[in-house]
Amino acid sequence: MHGAGALGGATPELAPGTGIFAGQGADAVVAAARAVASGTLAPLDVRMFVGRTTWPRGELDELCATHEHRPAAAARSIALKQCLGLPKPLWHEVRETCR
């Protein structure tokens, strides 16, 4: 995830107006590494995640309807926040804002 939509392999904005983009696969990693190496993008402006969770079509909607999961909007300032050295884990901060 990053805030630089022009990177190779980047998806359209995850939600309109957020300025949050995602890339997937080797092309996205190489594009991000090149942007950091050239100084176009700061290293702390990129978030790398390994793995993901997917659901069959409609299953996540069902889980939200039964309150097993909650959809939540995330501002760019939270989604791309520097996570190292926080007084409390980012997950706790996100959870508290969802109450």
Secondary structure by P-SEA (a helix, b strand, c coil): cccccccccccccccccccbbbbccaaaaaaaaaaaaacccccccbbbbccccccccaaaaaaaaaccbbbbbbcccccccccccccccaaaaaaaaac
